[in-house]
Amino acid sequence: MTQPTSAHEPFDIRAWVDHNRSGRAACPACVQAGKANQRNLSIDLTTGAYHCWRGCTTAQIREALGAPKGSAANVSQVRSQHVQAVPPTQPRTISQERVRQSQKRLLHSAGQPQTKALAWLQARGFTHEMIAHYRLGLEPYWLTPEGNKAASKECYWAIALHLPAEASGHFYRKLRLAPWLTGEERPAGLPKWSQYGVPATLFYTYHPDQAEATWFCEGEWDAMRLGWLARQLQTSVAVCCATAGCGTVPKQADLAQLPGTVTLFFDRNDTPTQTGTIPGEAGARKLALALGDRGKIALVPMPDGCTVRG
């Protein structure tokens, strides 16, 4: 899949999203609204025309992708039925007290969920001090396998990431659902993440007042590890990530706030999609394009036989 290399080239949705052989893909605007597990975007693989069945406009889709301004507009397919655009999910925050309770549940209890969650975090280099500093917690997540039948509800435990909101003392909550359940142990209907009410924004894990540059990571785990190291070394570099994953480029207003040169640290060992695209590499190219001359992609050697996943 070829990525656009200039803001003057025509916008082609096929170069910006991962789609299957039928031309179905997750709509970037829907992903921002918390609908990451639905393939609402239909793409004509011959012409590049596209349409979101949930009603997102082409402008919303392009904004969610961070497509450079000035590239030619792509006209979506005309449908006979009228589709009402659905507004994005409203941001939802929780109080500092609820964050404290969640953190206490993780660090000060000795049950089986706590043991599994802490072991998973510690295997990825998270100490108790880091867990406390980044306000990680433990939360129940209810899954209803059989439609809306209450009797079929199942409870799973999730590691909670609490991301500071603009409102002072409030936080967004993003859940990594039972990451210790893998292979046949993991239910087919259990998603990897739940982030309802979390807007597409930036999460800074280290931001000194006199930051001269930025290290931009693909996800929260890498950003927290790298941010902790930068904090220990007292570097003049800000460390952050985006809350919406590697396939979505933050808004230009957010990118403009990043200090100095922005070095991108995205995954290079992702499982390829059906089209052969490496999500991390494709995401890094999209973000670098949106950043222009400020964006630099880091090519960090990977450890041999690395199997650690977030």
C-alpha positions as CSV (number, residue, x, y, z in Angstrom):
1,M,0.0,0.0,0.0
2,T,1.5,3.3,-1.1
3,Q,1.2,6.3,1.3
4,P,0.8,9.8,-0.1
5,T,4.1,11.7,0.0
6,S,2.9,15.3,-0.4
7,A,0.0,17.5,0.6
8,H,-0.5,18.3,-3.1
9,E,-1.2,14.7,-4.1
10,P,-4.8,13.6,-4.4
11,F,-6.3,12.0,-1.3
12,D,-6.8,8.3,-1.7
13,I,-8.6,6.5,1.1
14,R,-7.1,3.2,0.1
15,A,-3.6,4.5,1.1
16,W,-4.8,5.6,4.6
17,V,-6.9,2.7,6.0
18,D,-6.5,-1.0,6.3
19,H,-9.3,-2.7,4.4
20,N,-10.1,-6.3,3.6
21,R,-10.4,-7.8,0.1
22,S,-14.0,-6.8,-0.1
23,G,-13.2,-3.1,0.6
24,R,-14.6,-3.0,4.1
25,A,-12.7,-1.2,6.9
26,A,-13.1,0.5,10.2
27,C,-14.2,4.1,9.7
28,P,-11.6,6.4,11.3
29,A,-14.3,8.8,12.4
30,C,-16.3,5.9,14.0
31,V,-13.1,4.8,15.8
32,Q,-12.9,8.2,17.4
33,A,-16.5,7.7,18.5
34,G,-15.7,4.4,20.2
35,K,-16.9,2.1,17.4
36,A,-13.5,0.5,16.7
37,N,-14.7,-3.1,16.2
38,Q,-17.2,-2.3,13.4
39,R,-16.3,-2.2,9.7
40,N,-18.6,0.6,8.7
41,L,-16.5,2.0,5.9
42,S,-17.2,0.7,2.4
43,I,-14.5,1.3,-0.3
44,D,-14.7,0.8,-4.0
45,L,-11.3,-0.8,-4.5
46,T,-11.3,0.2,-8.2
47,T,-12.1,3.9,-8.0
48,G,-11.3,4.7,-4.3
49,A,-14.8,6.0,-3.7
50,Y,-15.9,5.4,-0.1
51,H,-18.9,5.6,2.2
52,C,-19.6,5.2,5.9
53,W,-22.8,3.3,6.6
54,R,-23.0,4.9,10.1
55,G,-23.2,8.3,8.4
56,C,-19.8,10.0,8.9
57,T,-19.1,12.6,6.3
58,T,-16.0,12.6,4.1
59,A,-14.8,15.7,6.0
60,Q,-15.1,13.9,9.3
61,I,-13.2,10.9,8.0
62,R,-10.4,13.0,6.5
63,E,-10.1,15.0,9.8
64,A,-9.9,11.8,11.8
65,L,-7.1,10.6,9.6
66,G,-5.3,13.9,9.7
67,A,-5.2,14.1,5.9
68,P,-3.2,17.1,4.9
69,K,-5.2,20.2,4.0
70,G,-5.2,21.1,0.3
71,S,-5.3,17.6,-1.1
72,A,-8.0,16.9,-3.6
73,A,-11.4,15.9,-2.2
74,N,-12.6,12.3,-2.8
75,V,-16.3,12.1,-3.5
76,S,-18.0,9.3,-1.6
77,Q,-20.4,7.0,-3.4
78,V,-23.9,8.3,-3.8
79,R,-26.4,6.1,-2.1
80,S,-30.1,5.9,-2.8
81,Q,-31.1,6.0,0.8
82,H,-30.6,9.0,3.1
83,V,-28.2,8.4,5.9
84,Q,-28.3,10.6,9.0
85,A,-24.9,11.6,10.3
86,V,-24.3,10.4,13.8
87,P,-22.6,12.8,16.1
88,P,-19.4,11.7,17.8
89,T,-19.6,10.1,21.3
90,Q,-19.4,12.9,23.9
91,P,-16.3,12.8,26.1
92,R,-16.9,11.2,29.5
93,T,-14.7,11.9,32.5
94,I,-14.4,10.5,36.0
95,S,-13.4,12.2,39.3
96,Q,-10.0,12.0,41.0
97,E,-11.6,10.0,43.8
98,R,-12.8,7.3,41.4
99,V,-9.2,7.1,40.0
100,R,-7.9,6.8,43.6
101,Q,-10.3,3.9,44.3
102,S,-9.3,2.1,41.1
103,Q,-5.6,2.5,41.9
104,K,-6.2,1.2,45.4
105,R,-8.0,-1.8,44.0
106,L,-5.0,-2.7,41.9
107,L,-2.2,-2.0,44.4
108,H,-3.7,-2.8,47.8
109,S,-5.7,-6.0,47.2
110,A,-4.4,-9.5,46.9
111,G,-7.0,-11.2,44.8
112,Q,-6.5,-13.2,41.7
113,P,-7.3,-10.3,39.3
114,Q,-4.8,-8.1,41.0
115,T,-2.1,-10.8,40.9
116,K,-2.6,-11.3,37.2
117,A,-2.7,-7.6,36.4
118,L,0.4,-6.8,38.3
119,A,2.3,-9.8,36.9
120,W,1.4,-8.6,33.3
121,L,2.5,-5.1,34.1
122,Q,5.7,-6.1,35.8
123,A,6.6,-8.4,32.8
124,R,6.6,-5.2,30.8
125,G,8.8,-3.2,33.1
126,F,6.2,-1.4,35.3
127,T,7.3,-1.1,38.9
128,H,4.9,-0.2,41.7
129,E,6.3,3.3,41.7
130,M,5.5,3.7,38.0
131,I,2.0,2.2,38.4
132,A,1.3,4.7,41.1
133,H,2.8,7.6,39.2
134,Y,0.7,6.9,36.1
135,R,-2.5,6.2,38.0
136,L,-3.0,2.7,36.7
137,G,-6.0,0.9,38.2
138,L,-8.2,-2.2,38.0
139,E,-11.8,-2.2,36.8
140,P,-14.5,-4.8,36.1
141,Y,-15.8,-5.0,32.5
142,W,-19.1,-6.7,31.7
143,L,-19.5,-8.6,28.5
144,T,-22.9,-9.8,27.2
145,P,-22.2,-12.6,24.7
146,E,-25.9,-13.2,23.8
147,G,-27.2,-9.9,22.6
148,N,-28.8,-8.0,25.5
149,K,-29.7,-11.0,27.7
150,A,-28.8,-10.0,31.2
151,A,-28.5,-13.6,32.3
152,S,-25.5,-14.1,29.9
153,K,-23.4,-11.3,31.3
154,E,-19.8,-12.2,32.1
155,C,-17.4,-10.2,34.2
156,Y,-13.8,-9.7,33.2
157,W,-11.1,-7.5,34.8
158,A,-9.3,-4.8,33.0
159,I,-6.2,-2.6,33.6
160,A,-7.4,1.0,33.7
161,L,-5.4,3.9,32.2
162,H,-6.5,7.3,33.6
163,L,-5.6,10.1,31.2
164,P,-5.8,13.7,32.4
165,A,-8.7,15.6,30.9
166,E,-8.8,19.4,30.2
167,A,-11.1,19.9,33.2
168,S,-8.8,20.1,36.3
169,G,-9.0,17.0,38.5
170,H,-10.9,14.9,36.0
171,F,-9.7,12.0,33.9
172,Y,-10.7,9.9,30.9
173,R,-10.7,6.1,31.5
174,K,-9.3,3.7,28.9
175,L,-9.4,0.0,29.6
176,R,-7.1,-2.8,28.5
177,L,-9.3,-5.8,28.8
178,A,-7.9,-8.9,30.6
179,P,-4.6,-8.9,28.6
180,W,-3.4,-12.0,30.4
181,L,-6.1,-14.0,28.6
182,T,-4.6,-15.2,25.4
183,G,-5.1,-17.9,22.8
184,E,-8.0,-20.3,23.5
185,E,-8.4,-18.8,27.0
186,R,-9.6,-15.5,25.5
187,P,-13.4,-15.3,24.6
188,A,-14.0,-14.5,20.9
189,G,-16.2,-11.6,21.8
190,L,-13.9,-9.9,24.2
191,P,-12.2,-6.8,22.6
192,K,-8.7,-5.8,23.3
193,W,-9.6,-2.3,24.4
194,S,-12.6,-0.3,25.7
195,Q,-12.3,3.5,25.5
196,Y,-15.9,4.8,25.4
197,G,-16.0,8.5,26.0
198,V,-12.3,9.0,25.4
199,P,-11.7,11.6,22.7
200,A,-8.9,11.5,20.2
201,T,-6.3,13.5,22.0
202,L,-2.7,13.5,23.1
203,F,-1.5,11.8,26.3
204,Y,1.8,13.3,27.7
205,T,3.7,11.0,30.0
206,Y,6.5,13.5,30.5
207,H,6.4,17.2,29.6
208,P,9.1,19.5,31.1
209,D,8.5,23.2,30.9
210,Q,11.6,23.8,28.8
211,A,11.0,20.8,26.4
212,E,13.0,21.3,23.1
213,A,11.8,18.3,21.2
214,T,9.2,15.5,21.3
215,W,9.3,11.7,21.4
216,F,6.0,10.4,20.0
217,C,5.1,6.8,20.8
218,E,2.5,4.6,19.1
219,G,0.7,3.6,22.3
220,E,0.3,4.3,26.0
221,W,2.6,1.5,27.3
222,D,5.6,2.6,25.3
223,A,4.9,6.3,26.1
224,M,4.8,5.5,29.9
225,R,8.0,3.5,29.8
226,L,9.9,6.1,27.7
227,G,8.4,8.9,29.7
228,W,9.6,7.4,32.9
229,L,13.1,7.0,31.5
230,A,13.1,10.6,30.3
231,R,12.0,11.7,33.8
232,Q,14.8,9.8,35.5
233,L,17.3,11.3,33.2
234,Q,15.7,14.8,33.4
235,T,15.9,15.3,29.6
236,S,14.5,18.3,27.9
237,V,12.2,16.2,25.7
238,A,8.4,15.8,25.9
239,V,7.1,12.2,25.6
240,C,3.5,11.5,24.4
241,C,1.2,9.3,22.4
242,A,-2.2,9.5,20.8
243,T,-5.2,8.0,22.5
244,A,-6.8,6.7,19.3
245,G,-4.1,4.3,18.1
246,C,-1.6,4.4,15.2
247,G,-4.2,4.6,12.4
248,T,-5.5,8.0,13.5
249,V,-3.6,11.2,13.2
250,P,-4.2,13.8,16.0
251,K,-5.8,17.2,15.0
252,Q,-3.4,19.8,13.6
253,A,-4.1,22.0,16.6
254,D,-2.7,19.3,18.9
255,L,0.3,18.6,16.6
256,A,1.1,22.3,16.7
257,Q,1.6,22.1,20.4
258,L,4.3,19.5,20.2
259,P,7.7,20.9,21.1
260,G,10.4,21.0,18.4
261,T,11.4,18.1,16.2
262,V,9.0,15.2,16.7
263,T,10.6,11.7,16.6
264,L,8.2,8.9,16.0
265,F,8.6,5.5,17.8
266,F,6.0,3.2,16.3
267,D,5.8,-0.6,16.3
268,R,7.7,-2.3,13.5
269,N,6.8,-5.9,14.4
270,D,3.0,-5.7,14.1
271,T,1.2,-8.6,12.4
272,P,0.7,-7.6,8.8
273,T,-2.9,-6.9,7.6
274,Q,-4.5,-8.9,4.8
275,T,-3.1,-6.3,2.4
276,G,0.5,-6.8,3.8
277,T,0.6,-3.5,5.5
278,I,2.4,-3.2,8.9
279,P,0.1,-1.0,10.9
280,G,2.8,0.7,13.0
281,E,4.9,1.6,9.9
282,A,1.9,2.9,8.0
283,G,0.8,4.9,11.0
284,A,4.2,6.5,11.4
285,R,4.2,7.5,7.7
286,K,0.8,9.2,8.0
287,L,1.8,11.1,11.1
288,A,5.2,12.2,9.7
289,L,3.3,13.5,6.6
290,A,1.0,15.5,8.8
291,L,3.9,16.9,10.8
292,G,5.8,18.0,7.6
293,D,9.5,18.8,8.1
294,R,9.1,18.4,11.9
295,G,8.3,14.6,11.7
296,K,11.2,12.1,11.9
297,I,10.6,8.3,12.0
298,A,12.9,6.4,14.3
299,L,14.1,2.9,13.1
300,V,15.0,1.2,16.4
301,P,16.5,-2.3,16.2
302,M,14.1,-4.9,17.7
303,P,15.3,-7.6,20.2
304,D,15.7,-11.0,18.6
305,G,12.7,-13.2,19.3
306,C,10.7,-10.4,20.9
307,T,7.2,-11.6,21.8
308,V,6.0,-8.9,24.2
309,R,2.7,-7.3,23.2
310,G,0.7,-4.5,24.8
